Amino acid sequence: MSATGLEKGVDTGELPEGITKLGEETILFQADLARIFCRNGTTIWRAVERGELPPPIKLFGKNAWTPRSIIRHLEDALKSAADKRDRERGELEQRIAHLRP
């Protein structure tokens, strides 16, 4: 892996600068994510509930993540969105083909 652990194709220009500078195994608590994403802790938790961030582990009774877990979650979400788009595009093309004489 690269020094930042981000060589898998994620456009690091779209991620908050703070997360790209961290080691991939750095422990991040909810307050850390709130600072990195310029949000409050409640917003971070709501993002977890919506599936926008991965579920945390508990460490010393606090929610914790690693940059790697967040980046993997985002990569998976991007792949799922692309797969869904391709599937829907194929279905639309099939419907259009049925309409053509």
N, C-alpha and C positions, 0 to 999 in steps of 0.2 A: 504494500500500500504506500501511497505517497505520504509526505509529511503531514498532510491534513486529512488523509483518508478519504478524499473526495474525487478520486480519479474515475469513478464509475459513470461519468457522463452527466452528473448534476451540474447545472450552470451555477457556479458558486457566486456569480454576480447577482443572482436573484435571492441568495440567502443573506441573512443579516451578517455583517462583517465579523461580529464576535464569535459566531459559531464556527466559521471557517478557519479561525486562528487557533482553535482549541485542539488538543490531542483527541483522538477518537475515543479514548477510554476515560476522558475527564468526567468526573461525576458532576452533574448539574442538578441543582434543586429547583423547585418551582420558582422561587424568587430569582434565581439566576436566569431561567428562561424568560421570566417577565422582563428583566433588564435587557437581555439580548434582543428580544422581539419588540421592545418598547411597548409593552402591555402590562396590565396588572395581573396578579396571581389568579384572580377569579376568571379572567379572560383565558388564561392558559388552561385552567381546568375545563372550561367550557369547550375549548378547542379539542381537548382529549375526549370529552363526551360526544362531540360531533365527529370524531374520527380523524380530525385534521392533524393531531399529534398522537404518537403511540401511547399506550397506557404506560404509566410509570411503574417502577419497582418501589418497594418501601425500603428505605435505608434509615435506620435510627428513627423510625416513625414518621419520616418525611418522604414525600414523593421525589423520586430521583430518576434521571435519564442519563444517557451518554450521547454525545454528538452523533456517534455511529448509529445508535438506535433511531434517532430522529431522522437522519439522512436516509437510512434504509426504508423507514416508513414513507418518507416523501417519494423515494424512488419507486416503491411498490404502488403508491397512489398514482403517480404519473403513468406507470406502465398499465395499470388498470383502466385509467381514463383513456389512454391511447387504444387499448384493446376494445373498450366499449365503443369508442368512436369508429373504429374500423368495422366492428360488427354491425353497428347501426348503418354505416355507409353501405355495406354489402346488402343489408336488408332493403334499404332504399333503392339501390340499383336493381335488385330483383323485382320490386314492385313496379318500378319504371319499365323494366323489360316486359312485364306482363301487359302493360298498357300499350306498348308499341304494336302496330298491326303487322 
